[in-house]
Amino acid sequence: MSTNIVVPELGESVVEARVAKWLKKAGDSVSAGDPLVELETEKIDLEVSADRAGVLGNIKHQEGADVKVGEVLAVLEESTNGAAQAKVPEVPKVPEVPKVPEVPKGPVQKAVPSSSEKKATPTAKNVAKALDVKLESVESSGARVTKQDVLKATTPAPAPQEAKAPRAPQAPQAPKKVPAGERGETRERMSKRRATIARRLVEAQQTAAMLTTFNEVDMSAVMQLRERRKEAFTKKYGVGVGIASFFVKAAINALKAFPQINAEIQGDEIVFKHYYDIGMAVGAEGGLVVPVLRDADRMSFSEIELGIRDFARRAQDGSLTLEDLKGGTFTITNGGVFGSLMSTPILNPPQVGILGLHKIADRVLPLNGQVVIRPMMYLALTYDHRLVDGREAVQFLVKIKEFIEDPAWMLLES
């Protein structure tokens, strides 16, 4: 009896995947639960496992092929004797190498089975194979070895420089000409995630009437509050208090005042959301991802901070799930962590609003007849003008500005 191995349901709005790597070959015996193939989607990478024991038969789609949900990837055949012949690892022979005196004699250790190897992202495995690096020797920065971990392991440490006597200044030399043969190009296929990001960004610009409005906010009150409470907050909750939680709280209160910014357009209808699932844009190995804080209006500051830190860690080690990325009613993106002073974020459809945070920088301001220096941040709200008018967008940002410059308002409005 044969069973089809098919592309599983991939989550909301995800209908296609790419075969990244086959973990078993045709003819291999497998046990129930053994991973067979890695799939790359626009959001995450995942493994498809055998639901019963058997022998992997005909593989329908090779590595690099694009497949849709429900398509047959391979056929799992019943083993000839009616039960799966699990592969028993042979006891490896003792390698004939010179003996090291410092190592005490003892029983020969068995080789570690492949199933106990370090977990790694598909991209990390491919890079390690290309560079002939053993994953067991790579130190991981999270739950799984990433591409950056492999590259870091292959980068030689800089040799210590010897002290040299000062040299007399030399006249500048003309730059050397690079031989024509050294000007090269490389070409590689877009990852599924990067191709989807490119397509959706263009679609967002073509389907929504996007406009961006700006404001600036004085971060003094928030920074002073963080400074006063950071030690006690960290001691109690095990996480520092960042600025993101303040903006999540401020955005939710502003969304309650302007519910159309927490809505979406479906055909000729407006769907108002009476819940607040806030997407937090995070940079990951294969591109930007937006995990979602669900029912963020019911979360405390510490829960928000812990949730954001967990998203950032799992985005780097590749352990985010499709459930983490599904849905969202409004998005916050912080380009300030990369040094951005001002930008115009692009909508995350079908959402009609996205708030952009930026770098905090000291600026000179006139205040009450005096010139003062304050830590200021530019805010940007990109919105869909089909549903949100300019007046409402401006007032929305003003509302956030009020909450951030006087955080006590957030407690009164909650």
Secondary structure, 3 states (H helix, E strand, C coil): CCEEEECCCCCCCCCEEEEEEECCCCCCEECCCCEEEEEECCCCEEEEECCCCEEEEEECCCCCCEEECCCEEEEEECCCCCCCCCCCCCCCCCCCCCCCCCCCCCCCCCCCCHHHCCCECHHHHHHHHHHCCCHHHCCCCCCCECHHHHHHHHCCCCCCCCCCCCCCCCCCCCCCCCCHHHCCCCCCCCCHHHHHHHHHHHHHHHHCCEEEEEEEEECHHHHHHHHHHHHHHHHHHCCCCCCHHHHHHHHHHHHHHCHHHHEEEECCEEEECCCCCEEECEEECCEEECCEECCHHHCCHHHHHHHHHHHHHHHHHCCCCHHHHCCCCEEEEEHHHHCCCCCCCCCCCCCCEEEEECCCEEEEEEECCEEEEEEEEEEEEEEECCCCCHHHHHHHHHHHHHHHHCCHHHHHHC
